[in-house]
């Protein structure tokens, strides 16, 4: 076995360079004064070019695949396995943002991977695997209303999404063509060959690590969720001449049901219920709403419990509608099962953190590309503490010391990966 590099990187200096790079990359935005990069936008192409130039400076090969995902590669370097058939390990996250988003959601994970790959090459590390850094073109679901188009494309599961349209009526197929991609070549984006696994670095986007006083944490599982559209249809009428007992107010029926959903979530540990969008029609101040539409996002790590609670909410929906004389309809938009992450990779990450760091296990309440990649290979996530638990916001932050901690854990993890017994991994 070839020895690991004897030199240890200057993680503090790497962190400072990484943070400067992120600051510069976030100047690429669709809306000046904010951070916004949507799927298959011109800004996304600019970001690809900047990342590719940086990767080239690090001695890595970079390319954009036929789905618009960005890649960089460090070939296997251990003499016995330095060939194209060596198994691949992927470090990845997403490059798109929500409107007026933060600097670190997604992009931090890609940049961390790129810094690590460059440093491993510089140090002459002998790796028994090919290391790939992957920046998914889309995860947030902002433009087309469906998340994970980038990672689904990497698994060959995005063909059915090509006819989705954005608010301007542009389809995914057309957007790909406008971006310079051939939609007929989408299958070429599917990841090929054997894979050791996938690792995603991501800010926690929550308060758990901060409350525990920990820099990083190992994600045990990602919660599953149901997303629904609910429609309440009553009867529009004059606001001044219709007595309260005779009203069929769709909006007040929706409001009663929303409060029932909130109470159920408050009474069920681990369950979260969010009504993120609501619209009333016709939307005039002097007209009783005849129709109301809202969305429900219901999440829990236990799929059976979540389904049972959804059934309770559907029963409440029918009762409220019948009592108020309002027709109700619930349409399930998406169902994503909870995803337990690889126990072997989690063990290896915790082992890599033992040299002075603690990495508690926690559950992620948000969706991430790792939950898609877990369908095809062992997957893991390392969370970084999020100050104030704030994300999807311009004030989103991460501490330099926590980035440095993540680099240290990942460096040890990558040097042990694929070798006998790295923290119990085969």
N, C-alpha and C positions, 0 to 999 in steps of 0.2 A: 504493500500500500504506500502510495506517495504521501510524503509528510505534508501537513498543513503549513501555510505560510508562518514564518517565525515572527514577522512584524505585525503589530496591532494598529489598525487605522487610528488616526486622530479624529475620534468621533465628534468632538466639539467643533473642529474646523469643518468637517463634513456637514454638520448640522447648520452652521452659519451659511455655508455655500448653498445648501439645499433651500433654506428659507429665503435667501436672496433670489434664487431662481424662481421660486413660487411667486414672489412679489412681481418679478418681471413678466412671468407668463400670464399673470392675472390682469396685466394691462391689455391683453387681447380680449376684447369684449364687444358684444353687439350693441350695448347701450353705454355710452361714455358716462363715467362716474359711478357705474355699477359693475358687478361681475355677472356676466351672462354668456354662456356658450351652449347653444342648443344643437341638437342632432343634425348633422349634415349641413351646418351653416358654413359660411365663408370663414368665420372666426375659427371653427373647428379645423379647417384646412391649414390656417396659419399656425395653430398650435401644433399640429402634426409636423409642420416644417421646422418649427423651433426645437421640438423634441428630437427630431431626426438629426438636426445639426449637432445638438448636444451629444447624442449617442455616438455620432461619428467621431467627435472629439475624444470620446472615451474609448474608442477602438471597437465599438459594437456595430453590428449590422442592423439597420432599421428599415421598416417598410410599413405600408398601409395595405390591409387585405381588402378583399372584394366586398366586404360589408362596411368598410370604413373604420375598422378597428386598427389601432396603432400598435406595432410590435418592435421590440429590440431583442437581439440575441447574443448570448455569450455561449459559444460552443463548449461541449465537454472538453476538458483539458487533461484529465488523467490519461496517461499513455494507453492503457489497456482499453479505454472506452472513448477515445477521442475520434469518434466517427459519427456520421449523420444518423446512425441508428440508436445512439445513446438515448435513454429515456429523458423526458423533459419535465422540469419543474417550472411552474408559472407563478410569478408574482404579478398581481394585477388589481386594477380598480377602474373606475370610470372617469371620463374626461368632461362630460357635460355637467351643467349646473341647473339649478332652479333659477327663475328670474330674481335678480338682485340677491344672489346667493353669497356664500362665503368662499374664502380662498382655499380651504383645506378639504372640503367634502369631495372625495374622489381623487382629485389631483394629487394630494399628499401621498396616497398609496402608490400611484404610478411613479412619482418622483423618487420616493424611497427605494423602490425597486431598481430604478435606473442608477441611482447613486451606489447601491450595493453591487450591482453588476459591474459597474465601472471600477469600483474599488477591488473587487475580486480579480478582475483582469489585471489591474495595476500590480496587485500583490503576487500575481503568478499562482493563485490558488489552484490546486489540482482537484477538479470536480469530476465525479463519476457520472455526471448528468449534464444535460444541456439546460441552461437557465434562460428563460424567456420572460421579458417584461411586457405586459399587455395592458394597453389603455383602451378600455371599451368605449365605443363611440356614443353609446346611449344607455343610461340606466334610470334616469329620473322619470321618464314618461311625460315630459313637459309638452313636446311638440305634437305627438300623436296620441297622447292619452293612455298609452300602454308602456310599462317600464320594461327594462332588460332586453331591448332589441339587440344591443351589442353582444351580450353574452349568449342570448338565444341563437344568434347567428353563428357563434363559434361552435355551437353544438348541433347545427343543422336544424333548428327548430323555429326559424323565423319566416319561412316561405309564406305561411298563411297570413302574415302581417303586411304583405306588400301592398295590399289595396286599402289599408287604413289611410285616412286623410286628415290633414291638419286643419286648423280653423280657416285657412285660406283656400281649402279644397285641393291642396296638393297631396298626392298619394306618396307613400313611402317609395314606391317604384319610381315615380317621377323625381322625387327628391334625390334618390341615388343617381339617377341619370344626370341631373343638374350638377351633382357633386363630382361627376366624372367617372362614376362607377357603372358597370353593366349589370343590371339586375339578373340577367341570365347566368352570370358567373357567381351568384351568391353562394352556391354550394362549395365553391373553392375556399371559402372562409372557414370551413369546418376544420377544427384542430385534428391533426392526424398523428399517428404513432403512439407508442406507449408513454404514459405520463405518471410521474411519481406523485403529483398532486398540485394543488393550487393554494396560494396564500394571499390573503388580502389584508393590507394595513388600512385602517380607517379610524377617523376620530369617532369616539363613542356616540356622540350626539345625544348624550344623556348625563345624568348626575352621579351615577353609581361609583365610578372610579374616583371622582373628586371627593365624594363623601367618605370613601375608604382610605383616602390619602395615598393612592397608588398611581404610578405613571402609566402603566400598561396593564392590560388584562387579556386573558385568553377566552375567546367566545366559545361557549359550550353548544349553543343551538341558536337558530334564528326562528322567531315566532312565525306561525302561519297566520294568514289573514283571509277574510272574506271582504270583498268590496261590492256594495249594492247601490242600485239607484231605486229610490222610492218615490212613487207618485200618488198624491192625494187629490182626488177630483170631487169637489163639492159643487157649489153654485154661486157664481158671481152675482152680486146684486148691489143696490144703492146703499151706501154706508149710513145715510141719514134716515132712511125710511123703513129699514128692515129691522124689526125688534130682535133683541138678542136671542130669545128662545126659538125664533124661527130661522135662524141662520144655519147655513151649511158651509161654514168657513173652513176651507182647505188648509189655510196656514195655521190656524189655532189647533187643528187636529194634528198637523205635523209637529207643532211645538209641544203638545202633550206627549206625543210619542218620543220626541227627542229627549225629554226629561226622564221618561221611563227607561230609555237606553242608558242615560247617564247614571241613574240609580242602580241599574243592574250591574254596570261595570264597577261602580263604587263598592258594591256588596260582594263582588267576585274577585278574589286575589289574583293578580296577574292579568286580568282582562282589561283591555282598553277599547273604548267605543268613541269614535269621532265622527261628527257630522261636519264635513269640511266645506260643503257648498250647499246653499239653499236659494231657491228662486220662487217668487210668487207671481202669479199671473191673474189679471192683466198688469198688475204693478202700478196701479193708480192709488193715490192717497184716499180718495173718496169712493173706492169700489171694494167690496168684500172679495177677498181672493177666491176665485173659483177653482184654481189649481195651484198646487205647490209641488215642487220637485226638490229632492235632497239626496245627498250621498251618505252612505255609512261605511266607515272603515272599522272593522272589528278584528282585534288581534289577541292571540293567546298562544303559548307554546304547546298546549295540549289540544290537538285537533278535535278529539271527541268532545271535550268540554266546550270548546268554542262552538261546535256545531249544535250542541245542546242549548247553549245560551242564545244562539241565533234563532232556534226554534221558539224559545220563550219570547223573543222580540217579535217574531212573526205572529204569534198568538196575540200579543198585546196590540199589534197593528190592526188585526181584524176586530178586536173588541172596541178599540177607539173609533175605528171607522164606522162600525155598526151603531154605536151609541150616538155619534154625531151626524149620521146620515151622509157620510163621505165615503166614496169608493176608494179603495186602496190597492196598490199593486207594488210588489217588490220584485225587482229584476237583479239577479246575481250577475255581476260583471266579471269578476275573477275570483278564483279560489286558489290560494297557494298554501300547500301543506307546510307545517313546521319542519325545519331541517336540522337534525342533529349533525354536528360537524365531526370530522375524523378524530377518533380517540387517540390514534397513534401520533398524528401531527400535533394534537393538543398536548400530549405527553412530552413530545420533543420540544415544543415551545416552552413549556414550564421548566424542563430541564435546562434549556438555554438561559433561562432567566434566573437560575439559582445562584449565579455568581454575583450576588449583591442586590438583586432585584426580586420583588415579589410580583407574581402575575396571577391574580385571582381569576377564577372562572366566573363568567356572567352570561346572561342571555341577552341577545339583541332584540329589541323591539322594532327595529327598522328592517326593511328589506335591503339586501345587498347582492351583488353579482355572485358572491360565494355560494349563495343558496341555489343558483342556477348551475354553477360549475360542479356542485356536489352531486348532480345527477350523473356525471360522467367520470368523476375521479375523486380521490380523497381531497377534502377541502378544509381549510382552517382560516381563522381570522384573528388578528392581533389588534385590539382596540387601544387607542391613545386617549388619555384623559382630555375631556372637553371642558374648559373653564366655564363655569356657570351652566353647563349642560346646553349651551346655545349653539344651534346649527341652522342651516337654511336661512342665514341672516348675515348681513354685512359685517356684524361684529363677531362672527365666528372666529375662534382663536385656538391656538395650541401652544404650549410652552416649549421653548428650545430644549429644556432638560428632558421633557418627555419624548421628543423626537430623538434625542441622543440615546435615551434608554431603548427605544424601539430599534434603532440601528445596532446597538450592542447585542440585543437579544437575537435579532435576525442574522447578524454576522456569525455568531456561534451556531445557530440553528442550521444555516446553509453549509457551513464547513462540516457538520456532522451528518447532514442529510444523505441518505443512500448508502451509508456505511453501517457495519454491524452495530446494533444496540445503541443508537443515539437516544438516550433517555428512554430506552425500552422499545424503540421502534425497530421492526425487523428489517 
